[in-house]
């Protein structure tokens, strides 16, 4: 297994609950919270370190279809789609989620020129439906899964002989965790600029601040749930055999304290 230099993580892992994972959370709050996450990722280009390893894996596997799992509000997919296209990689993304943000999916698809589609059905990342075949990606959602379920996601990809790429910005480091404490301020400042404009966004941000509080709690929990390079390496090692090649590493996000941690697995030769 190939790996990049590991960045030391000082905090232990705690698998607390995230509000967005709960079926009882109102859809409007979940969708507005994921809208904010998408906005931050796009505005600050947090996806950029992902491009190189993802493009290399797509080229190595000759993949032209990507099944994006746990898509939230589409996350970095629209920006990645454009970046990959600029590199000459014609890739089609299909957005999926256990709780699909259909409005965000429609917006992403409408602006993609046919390069992005989605499914409205609930899709579980652990047993991916057999008809969804392609290079599987999970952006900033792998930490939602306990080790047993995380292993199930990887094992399902191996069993289906489908390549998979895990890319995570959440990180168990004190500087990153401390920055999350400013999330309510960031949500408050960002809300007027998030498109499309919705009155309900103002209601649930300023009058009844459930969106800032949800983002604060889930942001902090995401950092405490995040897997380190060593932990991802161990997950891949548990599944290591001749049928799959695993790469694990970490890339610095320019001008921040953060990193993108990744785990990529694929068959050495596509059948």
HELIX and SHEET records of a PDB file:
HELIX    1   1 UNK A   19  UNK A   21  5                                   3    
HELIX    2   2 UNK A   27  UNK A   43  1                                  17    
HELIX    3   3 UNK A   48  UNK A   61  1                                  14    
HELIX    4   4 UNK A   77  UNK A   86  1                                  10    
HELIX    5   5 UNK A  102  UNK A  110  1                                   9    
HELIX    6   6 UNK A  142  UNK A  144  5                                   3    
HELIX    7   7 UNK A  147  UNK A  160  1                                  14    
HELIX    8   8 UNK A  174  UNK A  180  1                                   7    
HELIX    9   9 UNK A  183  UNK A  190  1                                   8    
HELIX   10  10 UNK A  191  UNK A  193  5                                   3    
HELIX   11  11 UNK A  199  UNK A  202  1                                   4    
HELIX   12  12 UNK A  203  UNK A  207  3                                   5    
HELIX   13  13 UNK A  210  UNK A  225  1                                  16    
HELIX   14  14 UNK A  229  UNK A  238  1                                  10    
SHEET    1   A 8 UNK A   2  UNK A   3  0                                        
SHEET    2   A 8 UNK A 245  UNK A 252  1                                        
SHEET    3   A 8 UNK A 259  UNK A 266 -1                                        
SHEET    4   A 8 UNK A 164  UNK A 168 -1                                        
SHEET    5   A 8 UNK A 135  UNK A 139  1                                        
SHEET    6   A 8 UNK A  65  UNK A  69  1                                        
SHEET    7   A 8 UNK A  92  UNK A  97  1                                        
SHEET    8   A 8 UNK A 116  UNK A 122  1                                        
END                                                                             
